């Protein structure tokens, strides 16, 4: 049976929605992993680590979200007088993105 244009359109829309949801889930997990990395690097208490994670997850998902996240973490490092290079933060952020993507791809369902 030939595929109708309507069927193809619905399949495209379903794939687009799935891909958008996956990008959102990867970004959310990446942000959480990045917060945990920062907290571990700074040896924050459990309460401070939870606060940092909540603060990072509360950053609105807009065009400059990644930059805002990196700036917030850089500010936390600076407030703790912990010197960290911007490229170190960027590398950790990228590593967290890779981990988040791998974790989500490995999950069944």
Phi, psi and omega in degrees: 000127181291147178281131179276162179298324180297318178297318179295320179296316179296320179295319178297315180296320179295319178294319178299315179296319179297314180297320178295318178295319179297317177300318179297314181295319178296316181296317180296317179292321178300315180299319179293317177297321179295320177297319179293321178298314181298316180296319179293320180297321180272358185049052179285155174293165180301319180293317179293322178296317178296321178295318178296316179300314179298319181295319181289322179289342180275351179293126183300143180276086180238186183302324183257027183302311183298317179297318179297321179296313179297320178295319179296316180292320177299321179294322178295316178300316180296321180293336178264008181057040179250112182284125177217135180283145178304324180290334175292317177297316181297320179294317178296319179299315179296318178298319178295323177297316179297316179298315180299316181296316179297318181297316181289326178289332181278342181287135177288150174099000000 
